[in-house]
Amino acid sequence: MKVTIAISAVATCLVGMSSVHSASFDCAKAKTKIDKLICSDARLSEADEKLTALYNEVLAKSPVFEDTKQQQLEWVKQSRNTCKDADCLEQAYTSRISDLQTQLEKLPFKPVLDKPLIVLPSSPAEDRDATAKIGPAIEKKEPLELIGRVSEGHDVAGANFAINSGKKYYVIRYGWNLTDEQKDVLTKIEDEYVLLKAQLVTYKDRSKGIDPDSEVQIFAQLP
C-alpha cells in the first residue's frame, strides 16, 4: 500500500511538471497571472526566452543603456501586462520581438559625424519673444549633446518632434517652425537613434528644454 502511494505521488508530480514549460524566469516562483500564463503555454514560454535573449543582445550593443531598459519597461507595463489572455500575450511578444530584431540590425550605433543629417535654425524671433513672455524665466544655458530617439508627438502647444533618451524628453521643434522638407527628414528617422547637438536651457522652475534660440544639429546613422 505504501509503495502504491509513493508511485502514485511521483506520477502526479511528473504530470504536474509536464504542464510547466521553461521560460526566461523560474516558473516555480511564478506568482502573477501573466507569469503563470507564460509558464503554462509552450509557445509563450519559447517567445519569452527568445525575447529575453534578443533584449540582452540589444542591451549589450545599445548606445544608451538606460534608454533600452526604459523601452523594455514601458513594453512590459503598457503591452505585456495589460493582456488578459494567451492570444494577447502572443501578439505582444511577436510585436516586441520584431522591434528588437529591427533594432539589432541597426546596432552598433555609428552616426556620420562629418556632416549633420539635418540642421534646424533657431526659432523665429517673434515665436521666441512670445514664449519668453508667457514662459518661466531662464536660469542658465549650456551646451547639449545627447544620443536618443526621435519621436513625433503632440502636446498642448501643438505637433512637435522630440528626442527621447531614457527618462529624458526634450522637444526639438514645433511643427510651425519646420519646413515640409525638415518634417519629412525627421519623420524618416523617427524612433531611430541620433546624436543631437544644441543648447540646453534650464528655467527657474527647474524644467529643462532645448533652447529655441539655438541651432539644432542632428547626426544620424545613414544606410
C-alpha angles and dihedrals in degrees: 000000000000091000091051091051091049093051091046091051092050091048091051090050092051092050089052092049093050091061093055114081129200119262138169089275136045106280090196086070097044109135109156124077090243094053092047091050090052093048093049096050122067094205093051092045091052091046091050091053092047093048093049092051091049093046092052090049092050090045091055092053099036117121088216114038093188093052094052090048091049092051090053092048091050091050091050093049101037103033115015100037094045092063120109100191145024095263091057091047092050091053091048092051093045091052095046093046089053091051092049092048089052091049092049092054090057097048142135093052111237112170120194101247103181092076131015116242090223136007119203115197122220117283118272113278093244091056092048092049092050092049092048091055096053101028132077120278118269118250101182146341127217139167115277125206112171137166112211147121124283116233135180116222148143134238137167090290094053142257115346148162118236141179120236124198116167104304093342116105124175129173109235098193138332120244097254090060094055133080120228089252092054091048090051092054093047091048091053092055095042112143090008123123113255138169111239125196121189141110122290119215124202117202127209091252086063093249118133136207146153108287109248087210091063133083114243120218120192121195117192142179106260125204 
